[in-house]
Amino acid sequence: MKNHNKSFFFNKKILIYGLGKSGISAFNFLKKKNNTFVFDDNNHKQDKSVRLSWISLKKINKQSFDCFIISPGIDIKKCKLSKILLQNRKRIFTDLDIFYTFYKNNESIAITGTNGKSTTAQILYEILKQKRDVRIVGNIGKPILSEKKIFPKTFFVIEASSYQLEYSQFFKSRFSVILNISADHLERHGNLKNYINAKFNLLEKQSKDSTAFINKYDFNIQKKIRSKKYNIEIIEVNTKKKNNLMKKLNNDYFNSKGNIENLHFVLAISRKLKIKTHNIIKTLNRFKGLKYRQQTIYNDNKLEIINDSKSTSFASSESLLRNLKNVYWIVGGIPKKGDKFTLKKRECKSFKAFIFGKNYLNFFQKLRSKVNCKINKNIKSSLLEIIDDISKSHTSKKYTILFSPASASFDNFLNFEERGKFFNKLVKNLLNAKN
């Protein structure tokens, strides 16, 4: 599609499908310019602000629409409007597409990858905001269409998920970033190839004067990048080479393998954007990380407790485990399709995995040959047993309790944030830890 002008989303009959944060923001953005209707598979999501625009499934089946704006959580193959959407695939758009047609002249950097998107986006935002009008939006929790007072020089840091990129048709960014790719969301995308293709939509859409940052040592990224010619500047980030600037840092947060890789990308992007070194160092040294992402919630000379509720795959947990010793690892939830635990047995000698939840057998089968495993009913019983075990130890070792579920949270929680908050509360009640 070539029509990327503002007029594309003007005076149209539009159905907003999905009433989460992005759906509501899309409705509020478009309602005065179009004949806009809303629908959600869950009828209870009829927010007061959209009630008058709600349309029933029966009426949708009898009408035609110029555009369908779908929320990231909508899988067009498994939803109430599946038949209609599959018949109108070329009329499906996302909030990213709407944003691009209205603000195509604003510079942006779109960040995707299996792990580290939010952290990398947040660090870049904190570095850039010292000298620019910059907004951080997207999958990090703030819908891109909810931003106000946007000026010609406003710069956007966008966290983009594979769900958003899969259906976006217009969206492109001046700078794109693919941090890493490992098997994830295969229950949605069907297979790894489709998942990789969704991520690479970022590069496919970029203009000739654009730049992409990719991981030099990521197998899936390198295989894909060599499969065709991309007519853009591609910077391959060396995530293993020691950077001189890193020696000036004094922040334990950047000790884990995953965060070191994120840091390499931040430094490469900062060089491209010509950001002064002292501004970078100052920001990095005071960066404390995001909640529920490798968050230390308790630490003394005998015990450290880390809340990594954001971990929804083995790959995410592994990046932390590689840097830890004497670990009690709390793991469990809804396992990801195709997920594999890749650490070698010798790397797991000082780990104990406490598996919780109804899918315990899936995790036990994948871990038992490498890790000492115990099965518990839930998170609380796991934590109680671990604390009891540590209290009986008479060694001088320092132990780490790592809550890194390596799974989706929807078996017992609305999202990883609610799961992380629950764990923090448990720890606070048991050890009077700080939240």
C-alpha positions in Angstrom: 0.0 0.0 0.0 1.4 3.4 -1.0 -1.1 5.7 0.7 0.7 6.7 3.9 -1.0 10.1 4.2 -3.1 11.3 7.1 -6.1 11.2 4.8 -6.0 7.4 4.8 -7.6 7.2 8.2 -10.1 10.0 7.5 -13.8 9.7 6.8 -13.7 6.0 6.9 -15.9 3.3 8.4 -13.6 1.7 10.9 -13.9 -1.2 13.4 -11.6 -1.1 16.4 -11.2 -4.7 17.5 -9.9 -5.3 21.0 -10.5 -2.9 23.9 -7.2 -3.0 25.9 -5.1 0.1 26.2 -4.1 0.3 22.6 -7.7 -0.3 21.3 -9.1 2.5 23.5 -6.4 4.9 22.5 -7.0 4.1 18.8 -10.7 4.8 19.2 -10.1 8.1 21.0 -7.6 9.1 18.3 -9.9 8.3 15.3 -13.4 8.9 16.5 -13.7 12.5 15.5 -12.3 11.8 12.0 -14.2 8.7 11.1 -17.3 6.6 11.6 -15.8 4.4 14.3 -17.2 1.2 15.9 -15.7 -1.0 18.6 -15.9 -4.7 19.4 -14.1 -7.0 21.9 -14.5 -10.8 22.3 -15.2 -10.1 26.0 -18.4 -8.1 26.2 -17.6 -6.9 29.8 -14.9 -4.7 28.3 -17.4 -2.1 27.3 -15.7 0.9 28.7 -18.0 3.9 29.3 -16.1 6.0 26.8 -16.9 3.5 24.0 -20.3 2.2 24.9 -22.2 4.3 22.3 -19.9 3.0 19.6 -20.2 -0.7 20.5 -21.4 -2.9 17.7 -22.7 -6.5 18.1 -21.3 -9.5 16.4 -24.6 -10.0 14.5 -24.4 -6.5 13.1 -20.7 -6.8 12.2 -21.5 -9.9 10.1 -24.0 -7.8 8.1 -21.8 -4.8 7.4 -18.6 -4.0 5.6 -15.8 -1.8 6.9 -13.0 0.1 5.2 -10.5 -0.7 8.0 -10.0 -3.1 10.9 -7.7 -1.8 13.6 -6.7 -4.8 15.8 -5.1 -4.8 19.2 -1.8 -6.8 19.6 -3.5 -9.5 21.5 -5.8 -10.5 18.7 -4.9 -13.6 16.8 -7.0 -13.4 13.5 -7.0 -17.2 13.2 -8.4 -17.7 16.7 -11.0 -15.0 17.5 -14.7 -14.3 17.1 -14.1 -12.3 13.9 -11.7 -14.8 12.4 -13.7 -15.5 9.2 -14.2 -11.7 8.5 -10.6 -10.8 9.2 -9.2 -13.6 7.1 -11.4 -12.4 4.2 -10.2 -8.8 4.7 -6.5 -9.3 5.4 -5.5 -6.3 3.4 -7.8 -4.0 5.4 -6.2 -4.9 8.8 -4.0 -2.3 10.4 -2.5 -1.5 13.8 -2.0 1.6 16.0 1.5 1.8 14.7 0.2 2.3 11.2 -2.1 5.1 12.4 0.8 6.7 14.2 3.0 6.6 11.1 0.5 8.2 8.7 0.1 11.2 11.1 3.7 11.5 12.3 5.9 10.0 9.5 8.3 13.0 9.7 9.1 12.4 13.3 12.2 10.4 13.9 11.8 7.2 15.8 13.7 4.1 16.9 11.7 0.9 17.0 13.1 -1.9 19.3 12.2 -5.5 19.1 13.6 -8.9 20.0 12.7 -11.9 22.2 14.4 -10.5 25.4 15.5 -7.1 26.6 13.2 -4.9 24.6 11.8 -2.9 27.5 15.1 -2.5 29.3 16.9 -1.3 26.2 14.1 1.1 25.3 14.0 2.5 28.8 17.8 3.1 28.9 17.8 4.8 25.6 14.8 7.0 26.6 16.7 8.1 29.8 19.8 8.9 27.8 18.0 10.8 25.1 15.6 12.8 27.3 18.5 14.8 28.7 18.8 16.8 25.4 15.6 16.1 23.4 11.8 15.9 23.6 11.5 12.2 23.6 8.6 9.8 24.3 8.7 6.1 25.2 5.7 4.2 23.9 4.5 0.9 22.5 4.6 -2.6 24.1 6.4 -1.1 27.2 2.9 -0.1 28.5 2.0 3.2 27.0 0.0 3.1 23.7 1.6 5.2 21.0 -1.7 7.0 20.1 -2.2 8.2 23.7 0.7 10.7 23.4 -0.2 14.4 23.4 1.5 17.6 22.4 3.7 16.1 19.7 6.0 18.5 18.0 8.0 18.2 14.7 11.2 17.4 16.7 9.6 15.0 19.1 11.6 11.7 19.0 9.9 8.4 19.7 11.5 5.3 21.4 9.1 2.5 20.4 9.0 -1.0 21.9 7.5 -3.2 19.2 6.3 -6.7 19.7 6.0 -9.4 17.1 2.2 -9.2 17.6 2.2 -5.6 16.5 4.7 -6.0 13.7 2.9 -9.0 12.2 -0.1 -7.0 11.0 1.4 -3.5 10.5 1.3 -2.4 6.9 2.5 1.2 6.9 4.7 1.6 9.9 8.4 2.2 9.5 11.1 3.8 11.7 14.2 5.8 10.9 16.2 3.4 13.2 15.3 -0.2 13.9 16.7 -2.7 16.4 16.5 -6.5 16.7 18.2 -7.5 19.9 17.9 -11.3 19.7 15.6 -14.0 18.5 14.8 -17.3 20.1 11.7 -19.5 20.0 8.8 -17.5 21.5 5.1 -17.0 20.9 5.0 -20.0 18.6 1.5 -20.7 19.8 0.5 -17.5 18.1 2.8 -17.5 15.1 2.7 -21.2 14.4 6.4 -21.7 13.9 9.8 -20.1 14.3 10.0 -18.9 10.7 6.8 -16.9 11.0 8.0 -15.4 14.3 11.3 -14.3 12.7 9.5 -12.9 9.7 7.2 -10.8 12.0 10.3 -9.3 13.7 12.0 -8.6 10.4 9.0 -6.6 9.1 10.8 -3.7 10.8 13.7 -4.0 8.3 11.5 -4.9 5.4 9.6 -1.6 5.7 12.5 0.7 6.2 13.5 3.4 3.7 16.9 3.6 2.0 18.2 6.3 4.4 17.4 4.2 7.5 19.6 2.2 9.8 19.1 -1.2 11.4 21.0 -2.5 14.4 21.2 -6.3 14.6 23.0 -8.9 16.9 26.2 -10.0 15.2 26.2 -13.4 17.1 22.5 -14.3 17.1 22.0 -17.4 14.9 18.4 -16.8 13.8 19.1 -13.1 13.0 22.2 -13.9 11.0 20.5 -16.7 9.1 17.7 -14.3 8.1 19.8 -11.3 7.3 21.9 -13.4 4.8 18.8 -14.8 3.1 18.2 -11.6 1.1 19.6 -8.1 0.4 18.3 -5.3 2.6 18.7 -1.8 1.0 19.5 0.0 4.2 22.4 0.6 6.5 22.9 -2.4 8.7 25.1 -2.2 11.8 26.0 -5.5 13.3 26.4 -5.1 17.1 29.3 -7.0 18.6 27.8 -8.2 21.9 30.9 -10.0 23.0 33.7 -7.4 22.5 34.7 -5.5 25.6 33.9 -1.8 25.2 36.2 0.7 26.8 33.3 2.8 28.0 32.0 -0.2 30.0 35.1 0.0 32.2 33.9 3.4 33.4 30.6 2.0 34.7 29.9 1.3 38.3 26.5 -0.5 38.2 26.0 -4.1 39.1 22.8 -4.2 37.1 24.9 -4.6 34.0 26.7 -7.8 35.2 24.3 -10.3 33.7 24.8 -11.6 30.1 21.5 -10.3 28.9 22.0 -6.8 30.3 25.6 -6.7 28.9 24.1 -7.5 25.5 21.5 -4.7 25.9 24.3 -2.4 26.9 26.2 -3.1 23.7 23.2 -2.1 21.7 22.6 1.1 23.7 26.3 2.1 23.1 26.1 1.4 19.4 22.9 3.4 19.0 24.3 6.3 21.1 27.3 6.5 18.8 25.1 6.7 15.8 23.0 9.4 17.4 26.2 11.3 18.4 25.4 11.4 22.1 28.2 12.7 24.4 30.0 10.0 26.4 29.6 11.7 29.8 25.8 11.8 29.3 25.8 8.1 28.6 27.9 7.1 31.6 25.9 9.3 34.0 22.6 7.7 32.9 24.0 4.1 32.9 25.5 4.5 36.4 22.2 5.6 37.9 20.0 3.2 36.0 18.1 0.9 38.4 16.2 -1.3 36.0 12.5 -1.9 35.5 10.1 -3.5 38.0 9.9 -7.3 37.8 12.8 -7.5 35.3 15.9 -8.8 37.2 14.8 -6.6 40.1 16.7 -7.2 43.4 14.1 -6.8 46.1 16.2 -8.1 49.0 19.9 -8.2 49.6 22.2 -8.7 52.6 25.4 -10.6 53.2 23.8 -14.0 53.2 20.9 -13.7 50.8 19.8 -12.0 47.6 16.3 -12.2 46.2 15.6 -11.3 42.5 12.2 -10.8 41.0 12.3 -11.6 37.3 8.6 -12.1 36.7 9.0 -10.7 33.2 10.8 -13.9 32.2 8.4 -15.8 29.9 10.9 -18.2 28.3 14.0 -20.3 29.2 16.2 -18.0 27.2 15.3 -15.1 29.4 16.0 -17.0 32.6 19.2 -18.4 31.3 20.8 -15.0 30.8 20.6 -14.5 34.5 21.4 -18.0 35.7 24.7 -17.9 33.8 25.9 -15.2 36.2 24.7 -16.7 39.5 25.8 -19.3 42.0 24.0 -21.1 44.9 20.7 -20.5 43.3 17.2 -21.5 44.3 15.3 -21.0 41.1 11.5 -20.7 41.3 10.0 -21.6 37.9 6.6 -22.5 36.5 3.4 -21.2 34.8 2.3 -21.8 31.2 5.2 -23.1 29.2 6.0 -21.6 25.8 5.6 -23.8 22.7 8.9 -25.0 21.4 10.9 -23.6 24.3 14.1 -25.3 25.2 16.5 -25.1 28.2 20.0 -24.8 26.7 22.3 -24.5 29.7 24.7 -27.5 30.0 24.6 -29.7 33.1 28.0 -28.5 34.3 26.6 -24.9 34.3 23.8 -25.9 36.6 25.7 -27.6 39.4 24.8 -25.0 42.0 21.1 -24.6 41.0 18.0 -26.1 42.6 14.8 -25.6 40.6 11.6 -25.4 42.5 8.8 -26.0 40.0 5.3 -24.8 40.8 1.9 -25.0 39.1 -0.2 -27.4 37.2 2.2 -27.6 34.2 5.0 -28.9 36.5 5.5 -32.1 34.5 6.5 -30.1 31.3 9.2 -28.2 33.2 10.4 -31.2 35.1 10.9 -33.2 31.9 12.9 -30.4 30.4 15.1 -29.7 33.4 15.6 -32.9 35.4 18.6 -34.2 33.3 20.5 -31.0 34.1 19.1 -29.4 37.3 18.2 -30.7 40.8 14.4 -30.3 40.8 11.7 -30.2 43.4 8.0 -29.9 42.7 5.7 -27.6 44.8 2.0 -26.7 44.7 2.5 -22.9 44.2 4.9 -20.0 44.5 4.3 -19.5 48.2 5.0 -23.1 49.2 8.2 -23.0 47.1 9.4 -19.8 48.8 8.6 -21.2 52.3 10.5 -24.4 51.6 13.5 -22.5 50.2 13.7 -20.2 53.2 13.5 -23.1 55.5 16.2 -24.9 53.6 18.5 -21.8 53.7 17.9 -21.4 57.5 19.2 -24.9 58.1 22.4 -24.3 56.2 25.5 -23.7 58.3 27.8 -22.6 55.5 29.2 -19.1 54.8 27.8 -19.2 51.3 25.6 -16.4 50.0 22.4 -17.7 48.4 20.2 -16.3 45.7 16.5 -16.9 45.4 15.6 -16.3 41.7 12.0 -15.9 40.8 12.2 -16.3 37.0 9.2 -18.3 35.9 10.3 -18.8 32.3 6.6 -19.0 31.3 3.5 -17.0 30.6 1.5 -16.0 33.7 -2.1 -16.4 32.6 -2.7 -19.6 34.6 -3.1 -17.6 37.8 -2.4 -14.0 37.0 -3.6 -11.3 34.5 0.0 -10.5 33.5 3.6 -10.7 34.6 3.2 -7.4 36.5 0.5 -8.9 38.7 2.6 -12.0 39.2 5.7 -9.9 40.1 3.7 -7.8 42.5 2.4 -11.0 44.2 5.9 -12.3 44.6 7.2 -9.0 46.1 4.3 -9.1 48.6 5.1 -12.6 49.6 8.8 -11.7 50.2 7.9 -8.6 52.1 5.6 -10.6 54.4 8.2 -13.3 55.0 11.4 -11.3 55.2 10.3 -7.7 55.5 12.0 -7.0 52.2 11.6 -3.7 50.4 9.2 -3.5 47.5 
